[in-house]
Amino acid sequence: MLSCKDLVAHSSDYIDGQLGVRQRWSMRMHLAMCVNCRRFIKQMRLSQAVLRQLPRGQHAELDEIADKLAELRRQQR
């Protein structure tokens, strides 16, 4: 079974719909049993929705930071 740590590690891919069927199923099974991870995913989705409301381009430094963080995340895989 998937651990909370594993769920957190794959949470962005889960929210973005980038997981395979097996991984997605494992995430859903874990979320069905773990209230803390359900809260975490709910908060991630809320944060993502808020960030989408921000105007693009007006905060170039934030975009650069986000790009750097995404690149670091890809390198850690």
N, C-alpha and C positions, 0 to 999 in steps of 0.2 A: 504494500500500500504506500501511497505517496505521503511523504512527511510534510509538515508545515514549512520547513526550510526549502524543500523542493518546490512546493507550490509558490512560495514567494519568488524563487529564482526564475520560474517560468510564467509569472503572473502577467507580465507585459505581452508576451506572445499569446497567452490565453485571451486576454482582453482584445488584442488586435486580430484574433482569429487565425493565428499563424501556426497552430499546433495540428499535428496529425490526429486521426480519429482515436487512436489508443491513448495518446497523451491527454486529449480533451476529455475522454471518458474518465481517466484517472483523476483529473482535476475536479470534474463534476462529482465523482464519488466522494472525494475528500471534502469538498465544499458541502455536500449533503450531511456530513457528520461533524464538521468543525465550525462552530459559530465564530470563532476568532478569525479564521481565514475568510469566512463569508463577509465579515465586517471589513477585513483588509481589502478584499476585491471590490466591495461596495465603495470604499474610500478611494481606491485607485480609479474606479470609473468616474466618480464625482470629480476628482482632481483632473482627469483627462477632459471631462466636459467643461470645466472652468477654463482650462488652458486653451481649449478650442475657441472660447469666446474672446480671448485676447486678440487684438489686431496684430496681424503679421507685419513684420518689417519695422515697426516703430520701436521695437526693443531688440535691436540687432545684437547687443551683448548677451541677452538671454538666449537668443537663437544659437549663438556661438557656443555657449555653455551647454545647451541641450545637445548640440551636435557632438561636442567633445565627450559628453557622458554616454551618448549612444555608441560612439566609437569604442570607448573603454569597455562598455558592456559586451560589444561584439568580440573584442580581443580576449575577454575572460572566458569565453565559451570554449 
